[in-house]
Amino acid sequence: MGTIVRVIPIFLFILIVCNLPVRAESMNSISNQVIFSLLQKAFETQVSLSNDIQSYEEVNDVLSPYFEHQYKTRFLLENLYKEEDGYIVYGSDFAMYYVPYFSYTDDTKVLYDERKNRIYVYEYFKPSKEGPVLHDGYFAIMTLEQNEEVWKISDLMMDKELSEDLIELEEQMVKKQTKIDQRSLFLKPTILQNVDRIEKLSLYRALLMPLTTSYRILEMEY
């Protein structure tokens, strides 16, 4: 029986020779877009409870993916009404514990508190002198907490000013972003190194092609 010459796959060989790094994202990372999507879906879920009369279990199941137990309980105590055939939520111009009407623009701020494992989403709503709801302006601050790797809404605050803790978190985020911007100034040498590495990969492919072809010919002869 002929001897079969086994050839290391070119791609694996190149990876070994060049020692290319493998990067993985943190399991706890979450983008602003994902947070905004969660809040929007949570609000839509609250609104949907005004469409039909349901059992209490059905109402609870609809809210559970988006709200922590205590927050969900407060929302239901404030807004849920019992009817003959079940339960329903009636709409209101200023009902309590609904997700605020965030604009989901640059005016909607997101702060990460790594120490408490919380996310704060807030926006300033300018004074309103017209319409069904009048107010002098306030910050709507929504808190999200991670429970079993799932982020859920746990609290809502309305206040004329941000707390000192949130102001401190905001300042920390600004400093962190400044450091990131400063580091970006040194990316050009790294980019050039990557270009050089790509050129080396092309060279390795060119050198290995004749060698690989020869091995394949030997396999056929044997």
C-alpha positions in Angstrom: 0.0 0.0 0.0 1.4 3.4 -0.9 2.3 6.0 1.6 -0.1 9.0 1.8 1.6 12.3 2.4 -0.6 14.4 4.6 -0.4 18.2 4.1 -1.1 20.7 6.8 -4.0 23.0 5.6 -2.5 26.2 4.3 -4.8 28.4 6.4 -3.9 26.6 9.6 -0.2 26.8 8.8 -0.4 30.5 8.1 -2.2 31.1 11.5 0.5 29.2 13.3 3.4 31.0 11.6 1.9 34.5 12.0 0.5 34.0 15.5 -2.6 36.0 14.6 -4.5 37.2 17.7 -8.1 36.1 18.3 -10.4 38.6 20.0 -13.6 37.9 21.8 -16.2 40.4 23.0 -17.2 40.4 26.7 -20.3 38.4 27.5 -21.6 41.4 29.5 -21.2 43.9 26.7 -24.4 45.6 25.5 -24.8 48.4 23.0 -27.0 51.5 23.2 -29.0 50.2 20.3 -29.8 47.0 22.1 -30.8 49.0 25.2 -33.1 51.3 23.2 -34.7 48.3 21.5 -35.4 46.7 24.8 -37.0 49.9 26.2 -39.1 50.3 23.0 -40.4 46.8 23.1 -41.1 47.1 26.8 -43.2 50.2 26.2 -45.1 48.5 23.3 -45.8 45.6 25.6 -47.3 47.9 28.2 -49.5 49.6 25.6 -50.7 46.3 24.2 -52.3 45.5 27.6 -55.0 48.0 26.7 -56.1 46.0 23.6 -57.7 43.0 25.1 -59.0 41.5 28.4 -56.7 38.8 29.6 -56.1 36.6 32.6 -53.7 37.8 35.3 -51.3 35.1 34.3 -51.3 36.2 30.7 -50.6 39.8 31.7 -47.8 38.7 34.0 -46.2 36.6 31.3 -46.3 39.4 28.8 -44.4 41.8 31.1 -41.9 39.3 32.6 -39.3 39.4 29.7 -38.8 43.2 30.2 -39.5 44.1 33.9 -38.1 43.0 37.2 -40.7 41.5 39.6 -41.0 44.5 41.9 -41.3 47.0 39.1 -43.9 44.8 37.3 -45.9 44.6 40.5 -46.0 48.4 41.0 -47.0 48.9 37.4 -49.9 46.4 37.7 -51.1 47.8 41.1 -51.2 51.3 39.6 -52.7 50.5 36.1 -54.4 47.1 36.0 -58.2 46.9 36.4 -60.3 43.8 37.0 -63.3 43.2 34.8 -65.9 40.5 34.7 -63.9 38.4 32.1 -60.4 39.2 33.3 -57.9 42.1 33.5 -57.1 45.1 31.3 -55.0 48.3 31.5 -56.7 51.5 30.5 -54.7 54.2 28.8 -53.9 57.5 30.3 -52.1 60.7 29.4 -49.7 60.4 32.3 -50.0 56.8 33.7 -47.4 55.8 36.3 -44.6 53.3 35.6 -44.8 53.4 31.8 -41.5 53.6 29.9 -41.0 57.3 29.2 -41.3 58.8 25.7 -37.6 58.8 25.1 -36.5 60.3 21.8 -33.8 57.6 21.3 -31.4 60.3 19.9 -28.3 61.9 21.2 -30.5 63.5 23.9 -31.1 60.0 25.4 -28.1 59.3 27.5 -26.9 55.9 28.7 -24.6 55.4 31.7 -23.0 52.2 32.8 -22.4 51.5 36.5 -20.0 48.6 36.5 -19.7 48.6 40.3 -23.5 48.1 40.8 -24.0 46.2 37.5 -26.7 48.7 36.4 -27.5 50.7 33.4 -29.1 54.1 33.6 -31.0 55.6 30.7 -32.2 59.2 31.0 -33.4 62.2 29.1 -34.4 65.7 30.0 -37.9 66.7 29.0 -38.3 70.4 28.5 -41.1 72.3 30.2 -44.6 71.9 28.7 -47.1 74.7 29.0 -49.6 73.2 26.5 -51.4 69.9 26.0 -53.0 67.5 28.4 -49.9 67.2 30.6 -48.3 70.4 32.0 -44.9 70.3 33.7 -41.9 72.5 34.5 -39.3 70.2 32.9 -37.8 67.0 34.4 -35.3 64.2 34.0 -36.8 60.8 33.3 -34.3 58.2 34.6 -34.8 54.5 33.9 -32.7 51.8 35.6 -31.9 48.4 34.2 -30.4 45.5 36.1 -28.9 42.2 35.0 -30.6 39.1 36.3 -29.3 35.7 35.1 -27.6 37.5 32.1 -30.8 39.2 31.1 -31.3 43.0 31.4 -34.6 44.1 32.8 -36.2 47.4 33.9 -36.0 47.7 37.6 -36.8 51.4 38.5 -38.1 54.7 37.1 -37.3 58.1 38.6 -38.6 61.6 37.7 -36.6 64.5 39.1 -35.7 68.1 38.2 -32.0 67.4 38.6 -29.7 64.4 38.2 -28.4 62.8 41.4 -24.7 63.3 42.4 -24.1 59.6 41.6 -25.3 60.0 38.0 -23.3 63.2 37.5 -20.2 61.4 38.8 -20.9 58.4 36.4 -21.3 60.9 33.5 -18.0 62.5 34.3 -16.3 59.1 34.4 -17.7 58.2 31.0 -16.4 61.5 29.5 -12.9 60.8 30.9 -13.0 57.3 29.6 -14.1 58.4 26.1 -11.4 61.1 26.1 -8.8 58.3 26.8 -10.2 56.3 23.9 -10.0 59.2 21.6 -6.4 59.8 22.6 -5.5 56.2 22.0 -7.0 56.4 18.5 -4.2 58.8 17.6 -1.8 56.0 17.8 -3.7 53.6 15.6 -1.9 54.4 12.4 1.3 52.5 13.2 -0.9 49.5 14.1 -2.8 49.7 10.8 0.5 49.8 8.9 1.7 46.7 10.8 -1.6 44.9 9.9 -1.0 45.8 6.2 2.5 44.4 6.5 1.1 41.2 8.0 -1.4 40.8 5.2 1.5 41.2 2.7 3.3 38.4 4.5 0.3 36.2 4.3 0.2 36.7 0.6 3.9 35.8 0.4 3.3 32.6 2.4 0.5 31.6 0.1 2.7 32.2 -2.9 5.5 30.1 -1.4 3.3 27.2 -0.3 1.3 26.9 -3.5 4.1 25.0 -5.5 4.9 22.9 -2.4 1.2 21.9 -1.9 0.8 21.1 -5.6 3.9 18.8 -5.4 2.5 16.9 -2.4 -0.8 16.4 -4.2 1.1 15.0 -7.2 2.9 12.6 -4.9 -0.4 11.4 -3.4 -1.7 10.6 -6.9 1.5 8.7 -7.9 1.4 6.6 -4.7 
